[in-house]
Amino acid sequence: MMLVILQSSSILGTIGLPVLIIGALGLLFGLILAIASKLFEVEIDPRVEEIIAVLPGANCGACGQAGCAGYAEQIVHGGEALDKCAPGGADVVAQIAQIMGMQASAQTRKVAVIHCSSGGYENTRWKYYYEGVETCKAAVNIAGGPNSCAWGCMGLNDCLSACKFDAISIDSNGMRLIDLEKCTACGACVKACPRNLIDLVPINRNVYIKCSSQDKGGEAKQICGSTHPCIGCGICMRKCPVQAITITNNLAQIDYDKCINCGLCATVCPTKSILDLLVGTRKKAEINPENCIGCTICTKVCPVKAISGEIKKVHVVDQEKCIGCEQCVPKCPKKAIEMV
Amino acid sequence: MGYLGEIFVMAMTAIFIQNFVLSRFLGLCPYLGVSKKLDSALGMGMAVIFVMTLASAITFLINNYLLIPYSLGYLQTIAFILTIAALVQFVEMVIQKNAPALYKSLGVYLPLITTNCAVLGVAILNTTALRSDGVTEYNFLDSLLNGFFSGVGFTVVLLAMAGLRMRLDMAELPKSMKGMPIALILAGIMALSFYGFMGFQI
């Protein structure tokens, strides 16, 4: 009725009608949306938003989800474990635990370690001169890679470009250095390396096998550009006080659940293929004669036979032999051993 | 020619001859923005097909039963934008409630399409489009199908672009050409090749 009146009167019709119709349309859509937003309301758990805010937001995928938002969703609704976020570390785990009202599980931070001592300008032996696309992924497909060692680093820095946290740098020799402070163990470089040279090691373990060659000893020695290949001789395996080292396919591997960081393997390795970050910084054991009761427990646990002494008499540590593995310290019933 | 033939002509026209991206140059923003990965391109394409089909249907009704009877054709643009924006919002809510899986795959892309000119383009072009006989105007079903095929055309081109760009990532390029410059050159070459369809008379 009103529309008919508006149409008939000229000025009101030309101005009022469009205003009325568009206004009515807008109002109608507005109402529909308002009703729909109530009708189709999806309850979003506020905890999801909170967890997203806590997570680092790098969307690195180390947790196995598509991104940080996906992981937050899975924690709240899918019952995913709280400690999957490698970049966030213990801090984030604690914060998520607080949001979820759960106890945080203790988790040791891990860092990436490159298991090869080759790959620089000076210490790589080349099979041919590679001039293709500057990625390891492409180079590895051409006659098994440009370097003579089929297991070693090609030095084309796929790991470096995969690192989102700026934790990998290149030194003057073109070797990749991992900044243990910046590394978040997100695993991006582990996936990026086509030779699988990188893996994640707990940060409190500082002895690494710097080789991944499964070639036989003599062969590995000939082709390794850095002259520090693992030849699979097994000396480290026999010397390891806690049986943490195994040799498979001519290659030593450290089981970091067992490793006690003593560094004995690094000192006995004939090719120096084991890197010990703590060398020279370890403290030596010393027995406080006042507390020692001569129980001989420490002599039995010492892997290098550095402690001597008769039963019921004060024991002495031979400072020359002691490697600072701290095996004896927790075993002493009288807490008589100190590291100095 | 029966109605099926008409549909075939419409499909060929919308997908190849008058492709929305490459010959009408509409919807270039998602064409360059969301074509870095195949799976996100597919998600975007599906969302565009969905919204274009729905928008064609609703705007046809608005145009023929509201704007034309009251001779308000000059308000077409503003009325259509209003309709499309409201429609996309509404559809997003419905999907989020009733089909969470679909929402997860389309959800990110739906708001992006709200103001996509290709959607408004198909709605406006529908109002003036003629069937192959050159006389009959599009009816409701024609408009709906044209919206759908235009969406398919967009998706085909978007997927082709995404596939090419994923390969381009591996190519060795001069630094100044990396990223957007080479993508624009690629878009130009694709548009040229689609220009070859122009002369077809179906």
Interface residues (C-beta under 8 A of the other chain):
Chain A: L3 Q7 L17 P18 I21 I22 L25 G26 F29 G30 I32 L33 A36 S37 L39 F40 E41 V42 V133 A138
Chain B: I62 L66 L67 Y70 L72 L75 I78 A79 L82 T83 A86 Q89 F90 M93 V94 Q96 K97 N98 P100 M170 E172
